[in-house]
Amino acid sequence: MSFEQQLEVGQLGESVIAKFLIRRGWQVLPAYQIEIHSGKGPRLFGTYGQLISPDLLAFTHNKVRWVEAKTKSAFTWHRISQTWQTGIDKRHWLDYRRVNIETPFETWILFLHKDGTAKDTPLGMTSPTGLFGNKISVLESNVHHESDDWGHSGMVYWTRETLRLICPIEKLDL
């Protein structure tokens, strides 16, 4: 899939997640500045340098959170551990952890898993679907494994059990 196609899928997922948050009483400030030709997404700048920014800054009258929105067709089946898993690019993960430390706002990663089938889904099985996620502090202590075999800088993975079901797929505006 081309960068432009991935961007479109990601932005559609971000829109679904933003609408969900808004229905729940959150206000949402998207961080959509993207340099298409370089493939760079939104950045956060500070004395620490620059970090990849989560996609959304969401807030209510008494809470503010960074929200990174990931859109995928399904969890992958990890044959070794016999668990459903999902993950993100390791470089992004490291930056989101820094954002969580450097800003006063809690950072969450939300995964929208849409259709329940991936190329590695075992015959007769269907991956869980819906909006899943957790805050960085929980994800940090529950990384299942890391792999340098996938993604630009490697990947970091979590099992389905580490992620909270935030909303079933049928209650989202897809």
N, C-alpha and C positions, 0 to 999 in steps of 0.2 A: 504494500500500500504506500502511495506517495505521501510526502510530508503534508501536502494540501489536503489529501483525503483523511489522514490521521487527525489533522487539525479540525476538520469539519466534524468528524465523529466525536472528538473530544469536546468541542464547543457545544454540540447537541447534548452531550451528557452533562456538561456544566450547567446548561440551561435547565435540564430536568432537576438537577440537584438544587439549583438556586430557587426554582419555583417551589420545590418541596420545603425549603427553609423559610421562604416568604409565607407560605400557607401556615407554617408553625409559629409565626410571629417574629421572625428574624428579618432584619433589613440586610441587604447584600450589596457590597461594593466589589464588582469584578475587577480583577487585575488582568486585562486582556491585551496589553501592549505586547505585540509579538513581531519580531523581526523575521518575516517569512523567509527571506533569502538566506539568513544565517541559521534559521531553525531555533533561534533563541526565544524563549518565552519571557514572561515578566520577571523583573529583577527587583530586589530590595537592596538599597545602598545604605551603608553606615560606616563607622570607624573600622569595622571588621572587614571592609571591602564590599563585595557584592555577592548576594546569594540568590538562588532561584527562588522566586516567590511562590507561595501557594496561590491557587487560582482565585480564591474569594476571601474577602474580609467580611464576616457576618457578625451582626450585633443586635442585641435587644437592649432594653433600657438598663439592664444590669450585667450583661455579659458581652464579651467580644472574643471571637475566635477566628483564627486562620482556618480555612478549609481547602484542602487539596482534593480536587475531584478527578477520579480516574474512571474511565468508561471501558468496559470489557464485555466480550460476549459471554464469558463464563469463567468460573474457577478452573484451574487445571488440576488434573489428577496426578498426584505425586505417588508413583508406583512403590517407591522404597518404603515410605511411611504409611501408604494406603490412606492418604488424607487429601481433601480438597484444599488447594492453596491458591493464593494470589500474591502478586508482588509488584514492586516498582523498581525503576532504575536506581542503582546504588548511589550515584552522584546526587540525584534529586533527594533521596532519602537523607543523605548526610547534610544537605542544605536545609531541608525542612526541620531536621533536628536542631540545627543552628538557629533558625528562625524562632523556634520554640524557646531557645535559651536567650537570644538577643532581644526579643520583643516581650512586652508584658502580656501578650495574648497567647492563650493555649492554642496549639496546632492540632488539627484533626486531619486524618486521611479517610476519605469516603470512596468506596468502590461501588460503582453501578454495574452489576452483572446482569445482562439483559436476557439472553435466550437459553442458557443452560447447556449449550453444546460448544465444545472446543475440539480441536483436532486430536487431542489425546484423551477425550472422554471415553471411558470403556463402554463397550457395547452393552446396551440395556440400562445404562446409568444416565442420570441427568444431574448436572451441577446445580447447586442452590442458586436461585435468582433473587434479585432485590437490591436494596441499597444497604451496604454493610460498611462498618468502619469502627474506628476507635481513635482515642487521643494518642499523641506521640508517646507520652509517658508509659502507657500500657504496651504499645507496639515495641518500644525499645527493649523491654524486658521479656518479650515473647517472640523474637525473631526465630523462625523455624530453621532457616538456613540461608546462606548466601551462595551465589554462583557467579563465576566470572565467564560462564559460557554463553550468556544471553545479555542483550542490551548493549549500549555503548560503553558502559563502565561496569558491567556486571549487574546483578539483580539481588534484591532482598525479598524474602518470601515469608508469609504468615499463613497459618492454617485457618480454615473457616471458624474454628472454635475460638480463636483469638479475637475475631471481629464480632461486634454486636450487629444483630439485624436491626437496622434503623427503620426500614420500611419495606414491606413486601412489594414485589414488582407490580402487582395488580392495583396498588394504591398510588402509583406514580403516574404522572402525566407524560407518557412516552409518545 
